[in-house]
Amino acid sequence: MSLLRQPILLLSRSDRVKTLVATMPVTSGIVTSYVPGETTEAAVAATADLVDDGLKITLDFLGEDTLRVEQADATVAAYVELLRQLTTKGLPRHAEVSVKLTAIGLLLPDHGHKTALENARTICRAARNAGTTVTLDMEDHTTTDATLAILRDLRKDFPETGAVLQAYLHRTEDDCRALTYEGSRVRLCKGAYNEPESVAFQDRIDVDKSFVRCLKVLLAGDGYPMIATHDPRMVEIASSLASRYGRARKTYEFQMLFGIRPEEQKRLAASGETVRVYLPYGQEWYGYLMRRLAERPQNLSFFVKSLISKK
C-alpha cells in the first residue's frame, strides 16, 4: 500500500482540515468531482445525467458510525425520500441504493443489530415499492460478520438485496464461495479502509491476486457479480474470465465510482457492458473524499497546493 495512505486516512478524522477543504476553491473542485452535491435534488439530477449517458447508478447517502438513534432515523428518512424522488423522475429501473449499516444504527449500544436490521428492512421495503433494490455496503473488518448476518436475515424477505465483499481481506475468497448461489448479487471491490495485517493483505500485488481469485469464484458461480474496479487490467481480466465461464453480458456488471474514469464508464456501456456508477451525496462527504484520496494519492498534490495557498 502507498506510504501516503495511512496519513491521508488519519486526516479524514480532522474537522479542521475538513473546514479548509470545503472552503478552498481548488480543493472544492476536487470535492465536487467525487460528490455531486449535498442534497437529494442534486443526487437525483446527477443520476438523470448519468442515465442519459447509458449508465446505471447506485446512490449512497453519506454517513457512517452513527451513535444516535435520531441520526439513524434521519438517514432512513433520507433514503425513503431519495427513493420517492427517483420514482417521481422515473429512474428506479436505472438506479438502486447502497446503505452502510453503521449509518442506520449498527453501532448503537445494546440494540444496534436489531435497530440496523429494522431500519434496513424499511429501506428495502421502500426500494421494492419503488421497483428497485438495495445493496449493503461493507465497512471495516470489525463489522463484516454483523453485515453478513443482517444480509442473511434481509434476504429471507428481500432476496434481491445485494452484498459487498472486499478483496483485501484474507477471508473474502471463502465469503465469495458462500454467496455464489442463484439470485445472489455480490459487489466485489478491493477495499478502502486502513486494515491491520492480521486480517488484510497489505501489498497491492497481493490484493490484486486476491481480487482475481475472488472474481473466478463469483463468475464461475450462479449469482450476479458486480465487479467494482477502475483498474484497466482488472477490467480486462474480468472480461476474459466472463468469457471463459460462459457469462453472457447482463449476467454481471462493472461498477465504478462517480468522477473516476468517466469516459471509460461510457465506453464500456457503449460496448454493451452493464456499468453502474457509485454516486455518493450528502453533508458527510469528508471521510468518503479522504478515502478516495488515499486510494489515488496523486490527487493529494491538488490538496496540498490548496492548503499552501490558504496560508
Protein Blocks (a to p, Z undefined) as FASTA:
>chain_A
ZZklmmmmmmmmpmklmmmmmmpmklmmmmmmmmgbjbfklmmmmmmmmmmnopacdddd
edehiabfklmmmmmmmmmmmmmmmmmnopmmmpccdddfklnopmpghjlmmmmmmmmm
mmmmmmmmnopacddddddfklmmmmmmmmmmmmmmmmmbccdddfkbmklmmmmmmmmc
ghiacdddfbjcdcdfklocfbfklmmmmmmmmmmmmmmmmbdcddddfbfklmmmmmmm
mmmnopaehiaccdddehiakllmmmmmmnopacdddddedjklmmmmmmmmmmmmmlmm
mmmmmmmmmZZ
